[in-house]
Amino acid sequence: MSHYVSTEVSVAYLIQNAAWNAKLSLSPQKRKHMEEGALALSQKLAAGCKVYGITQGFGPLVRFDASPSSSNQGMGLISHLATGQGKPLTPDVTRFMLWLRLQGMTQGHSAVSPDFWLKLAELWNRGFTPVVPRDGSVSASGDLIPLAHAALAFAGIGEAWSGSPDSGWTRIPAKEALSTLGVEPIVWPAREALAFVNGTTVSLAATCYNYQSIYIMARALAALSGRIAYLLGANPEPYTPKISLVRGQPGQIRAAKWIRAELTPEMCVKKGRPLQEPYSLRCAPQVIGAVIDHLSLQESILVQEALGCTDNPVVCDGEVLHGGNFHALPVALCSDQQALCLQQLAFLAERQLALLLNPEHNGGKPPMLTPNPGPTSGLAGVQIAATSFVSKIRQLAYPATLTSLPTNLGNQDHVPMALNGANTVAETIQLAWLVIGSLALALNQWTHLEQSKSTAGTVWAELQARFKPLDTDLSLAEDVHKRRN
């Protein structure tokens, strides 16, 4: 019954399986597992055993008998939990979250009816995607609040997304979205409703997407670091394979390789450059590499969470076991670490920006990279904003797991706040990309001042073509935003 991470499974692989053109199916073996789980549960119920959420109430109300009507119990569960607020999760994250939830049910441990599962899977296959508010989960008995909103949308209550990744998205009543598909709203039985909301898959989906974004950011910053070193004619020794191999950290080895890709084999130190550059250039492989290594450590945790069963109760070898697999601390701690990693990337990018704007380090270019210091201020405003962005990232990087509060009459007395952490990381990602965009803007302006042409077909040539030299003071907010992509 154990599930171990395959070396072939990655976060990227999981996300790819939930793509908009992907389809869910139920193999004969999985159907058998689900039927066995449902049968084991029905046998326990027939024998008069008490089962949480089916014969008993929810949370601290477990001491009371449940409704004799399974549908009343199920619909009551998702209705009273639909108290989420704030901005919605993105359609991509929501679709991935549903995929994770449905995939987990196919193991059979959740005792969900395969026929009911097929109704949900068919709607997922046809693109039905609920609008799910992102705030309100403590991620302890799973992400109850957001998952309840998703469940209600399947029941025709609330909103769903209409559109596509290409055409854009609008929000419409869920009942209208179901009607368009020719499907009647779903009525949730008690067991299926509880199995759907008792999971860590909302925080997991958001954390996986954040993981992917941070990895891409690390790759982009490595490229920018290499380009800066190349244009300034910095000493290339810090990026040689031997230095990284001596230390042996895999992330540093990879980051140094990415940086070297922007250099040339014959590159030599320009006259006037120091033997050792400031740490923002010299230690870029170490900083970016440390982030890569910590992301790599997270990947096995995130993949295992996706492959495992995060439900309660669970059916295993014919037993109905009550426990706490829905507690999302493994995911929550990943988000806490992601926030710290993001801060390091943003901080490094901000320091490299400062280096490019400073005549003491930028190869003799004018301060703030303005061609006319005094009458014009160049990138002074861009740097001030980037400094604010880094400060805000640090403010947001406080670990969500340290904000735990008991709730639910003390039943949930240790909660991880995993989705709060993932939501905050998503915010900091946007801010960090703005710092990266600010650095790219400065690098491009430096290139224009140098009057050097980038090799055709490269991203640097594209930047030069799209964004002209800054000769006068302009509002650069939109330029920073565009250069982050």
N, C-alpha and C positions, 0 to 999 in steps of 0.2 A: 504494500500500500504506500510505501515511501516514494517520493518524487525527488530525483536528483537532477541538478543542472547539467544539461548536455553541453559539451564544448561547442556544439554547433548553434546553440541558442544564445542570442544576444538581445539587448534592448531594441536595437534597430530591427532585428528579425521579428520581434513581437509586434512592434508598431506597423511594420510592413504587412503583417497578417491581418491587420484591422483597416487596411486601406479602403477607400471608397468603392473600389471595384472588387473587393474580396467577398467571399461567400462562406457562410457557416454551414456545416453539414453534420449529420450524426451518423457515425459509422455503426455497423452492427455490434461491434465490441463495446462501444460507448453506450449504445442503447441498452445493451445487456447490463452494464454496470449501473445505469440509472434505474432500470427495472428492479435489479436486485436491491438497491438502496431503498427504493420506494416500498418494495415488498417487506423488507426488514422493519421499516417504520410502521407499516400497517399492522404487522404481526404484533409489535409491541403495544400499539394502541388497542388492538383487539384483546390483548391480555390484560388490559386495564392499567398499563404503565403510564405514569405521568411524564409528559413531554413538554418542554418549555415552548410556549408560543402556540401550541396546538390544543392541549388540554388545560394549560395554565396561561395566565396573563403574561404581559411583557415587563421586563425590567424588574423593579421592586414589587410589581403587582403579580409576580410569579406565584405568590401564596394563594391567589384567588383563582377560581375556575374561569376558563375562557368561555367565550360565547359558544353556544351549541351549534351555531351556524358558522361553518368554515369560511364562507365568503364574507360574512359580517366581520369576523375576526381579522381576516386578511385585509379587507378594505379599510377597516378601522385603523389598523397598524400604519398603513402608508398615508392615510389621511391625517392622523394626528402628528405624524412626523414631518409633514410638508410645511416647514416653518423657515426654510432657507431664505436668505436675502442676498443683496449685492449683485454684482455683475455676473452674467452667466459664464459657465465654462465654455471654452471654444467648441464648436462642432467636432473638430478633430479629436480633442481630448474626450469628449462625451462618447463619441463612437468607439474609441479605444476602450474606455471604461466599460461600455456595454459588452464589448467582445471579451474582455477579461472576465466579467461576471458570468457570462454565458458559458465560456470555456470551462470555468471552474466547476460549474454544475454538472458537466458531462462525466466527471470522475465517479459520480454516483454517491459520494459522501453526503451530499445535500438532500438526498431523498426527494428530488424534484421529479415530477411526472415527465417522461420524455415527450408525451404528446403536448403538454403545456409548453415545454421548452421549445418545441418546433414552431409554435405560434410566435414566440418572441424572436426566434432565429429568423423566421421568414420576414418579419417586419424589419429586422436589422439588415437582412440581405437586400431589401428593397429601399434601404436608405432612411428609414424612419429614425429620427434623432431628436430626443426630447431637449427642450431648453431647461437647463439645470442651474439654479443659482449656486454660486460657489461657496458662500459663507454660511456657517451654522453647524459644521461637523466638529465633534471632538475626537472622532476616529478611534473610539474605544470599543463600542459594540459595532464595529464597522463604521462606514460613512453613512450613517442612518439617514440624515436629513437630505443630502443631495440625491441619494439613491431612492428615497421615497418620492421625490419630485419626478424622477425618471419613471418610476413605477406608475405614478398617477397619470403621466402622459400616455402610457400604454393603455390606461383605462379611459382615455379621452378627456382628462382633466388637466388643465394647465396649457402649456405651449409646446410647440415643436418647431424645428428649423425647416424652412423651405428654401430650396435653391441648391447650389453645388459649390465646391471649392473654386470653380472657374467663374461662375456667374455671380457669386456672392450669396449672402444669406439674409433672409428676413424671418421674422417670428410670426407664426400664425397659431390659432387655436389648435390644440392637439386633436380635438375631435374632428376638425376640418381636415387635418393631415391624414387621419385614419380613413375618413370618408373618401378622400381622393384616391386612396389605395384600395378602396372597396372592402375595408375591414371594419368589423364591429369592435367597439371598445372592449378591452379584456377585463374580466372579473377575476380578481386575485384570491385564490384560496389561501388559507392561513399559512401552510407550509411553504408554498411557493413565494408568497409575499415576504416571509421572514428570511428565506434563503436568498432572495434578491437583495434585500437591504442590509443583511448581515455580512458585509464584506469590506475589505480594505481597498477595493478596486478604484475608487475615485481618487484618493490620495496617491495610489500607485500609478494610475494613468497620468496624472499631472506630474508626478515626480519623474516618470520615464521621459516624458516630453521635455522637462527641464534638463534632465541628464543629457539628452541629445543636443539641446541648444547650447549647453555649456561646453560640450566637446567640440562643437563647430566653432564656438567662440575662441577656444584655445588654439584651434588650427588657424583661424584668421589672425589672431594676435602673433602667432609664430611667424606667419608670412610677413606681417607688418614689421616685426622685429628684424627679420632678415633683410627686408628692403631698406630699412633705416640704416642698418650696419653697412650695407652695400653702398648706398648713396653717400654716406658720410666718410666712407673709406676707413671704417673702424677695424681694429685688429681682429681678424677672423679666427684666431686661435681658440677663443672660448667655445666655438661651435664645432671644433674638430671631433671626429669619432673617438679618438683616443681618450680625451678628457672625460667624456661621458662613460666610456667603457671602464675606465679606472674606478669610477664610483659604482657603476652597475645598476643604477635605477632605470627601469625600463621606460618610464615616462620621460625622463631627461634624455635618454637616447633617442626617443622618437621626436621630442621637441627640437633637439639639436639638428636632426635630419631635416625636419620641416624648415628650419631657419636656413640651413645650408642650401636648400633648394633655390633660395633667392640670391645666392652668392655666385661667383664665378670661380673656376679653379685657379685662375691666374691672379685673383684678387690680392692686392697688397695694401699695406697701411698707407693712407694719404699723409703727406707732409703736414706736420703740426698736430696729428692725432696722438693721444697719449698711448703708452704701452698698455695701460689698463683703463677701460672705459668705466663710467659709473655703473652701478649694479643693474640699473634698469635695462642696460644693453648687455653687459657682461654676464649677468646671472639670469637672463631670460630663459635659457634652457632649464635651469634649475626650478624657477618659479612655475613656468608653464608645465614642466614635467611633473612637478609635485601635484598639480591639479589633475593631470591625466592619470597618474597613479591612483589617486583617491577615487576618481571616477571608476577606474577599473575594479577597485575593491568593492565599490557599490554595485557593480553590474551583477555579480553573482547573487547578491541579496535581492535585488529587484526582480531578476529572472526567477529565482526560487519562489518568491512571493506570487509571481504570476502563474507558476506551474502548480502551486500548492492549493490547498483548500482553506479558505478563510471564512468559515461558517460556524454556526452554533445552533443547535447541536449537530454533531456529525455522526454519520452511520459508518461503522468500520467493522468488517468481519461479522456482520449481523448484530452488532451492538449499537445502541443509541447512546452516545457519549456527550455529556454536557461539559463544555470547557470555554476557552477564550481565544480561539484562533483568529478572531476578528480584531484583536488588539493590534493596532498598526504601528507599534514602536519601531520595528525594523525599517519601515518606510520613513517614519518621522525623523529618525536619526540620519538617514540619507539626506533629507532636505536640509537639516541643520548643517551638515558638512558641505552641501552644495552652496549654501549661502556664504560660508567662509571661503570656499574656492572662488566663487564669483568676485568677492571683494578683492582677492589677490590679483585676479586678471584685470579688473577695472583699475586697481591701484597701479599695476605695472603699466597699463596703457596711459594713465594720467601722467606718470613720471616720464614716460617716453615723449609725451606731448610737451611737457615742460622742457625737456632736453632740446627738442626741435625749435622751440621758441626762444631759446636762450643763446645769444651770440657767443657765450663762453664755450658752448658745446656743439652748436649747429653748423660748424664749418665756416664761420664768418658771415653768415646771413644776418640781415638786420633783425632787431628785436621784434618779437611778435610776427615775424615774417611779413612785415609790411614793407613795400618798396619805398615808402615815403614816411618815415617815422616822424611823429609830431602831428602833421596835418591829418594823417590816417593812423588807425590803431591796429590794423591787421586782425589777428586772431585773439586779441586780448579778451574780448567778450566770450569767445568760444572756450578759452581756458577757464575763465571764472565759472561758467556754467558746468564744465566738466568737473571742476573741484566740488561743486555743489552735488553733482550726481554721485560722486564717490562717497561723500559724506552721508548722503541719503542711503546709499547701499549699506554703509556701516550701521546706520541707525536701524535699518530693517533686518540686519543679519543676526539679531538677537535670537538665540535658539528657541524655537516654538515649544520644544519639549520642556523647557523651563517655565512655561506659563500654564502648566497643568492645574486644573481646579476640579475638586470633587463635584459631582452632579447626580441627578436621578435618584434622589433620596439616599445618597451615599452608595448606591449600587455600583455606579461607575465612579469609584473613588480614586482611580489612577488612570488618567487619560493622556494620550500622547500628542494630541493636536496636530496630527500629520497633515491634514489638508490645509490647515492654517499655514503650516510651514511651506507646503508646496505652492500655495497661492502667493505667499510673500516672495519666494524664490522667483516665481514668474514675473513679479513686478521688478525685482532687482535685475533680472535678465534684460528687460527693456532699458533700464537705466544704464547697465553696463554696455549694451550695444551703442548707446549714445556716446559713451566715452570712446569706444572703438571708432565710431564715426568721426568724432572730433580729431582723433589721431590720424585717420585716413585723410581728412581735410587738410591737416597741417602737412602731412607728407606730400600731398599733391601740390600744395602751394610751394613747398620747398623745391619740388621738381621744376615747377614753372620758373621760379627765381633762378634756378641753376641753368635754365634754358637747355635742359637735356631731354632727349626724346626716349621714351620707353619703347622696348621691343614690341613690335606690332603683334597683336593677337593676345597680349597679356592683359591681366586685369589692371595693371598700372597704366597701360596705354589707353584702356577704356576710360579710366578715371581722368586722365589728361584730356581726352576728347570730350567727355561729358561736362567737366567742370573747368571753366576757364580761369586764367590768373586773377587773383584778387588785387585789383589796382586801386580801388576806392572802397570806402567803408560801406558795407552792405549788411542787411539782415541775413544771418547765416543759419538760422534755425532750421530751415527746410533743407539746406545743404548738408548739415550734420545728420539729419534724419535719413536722407537719401544715401549718404555714404556708409551708413551702418549696414546696408543690405549687400 
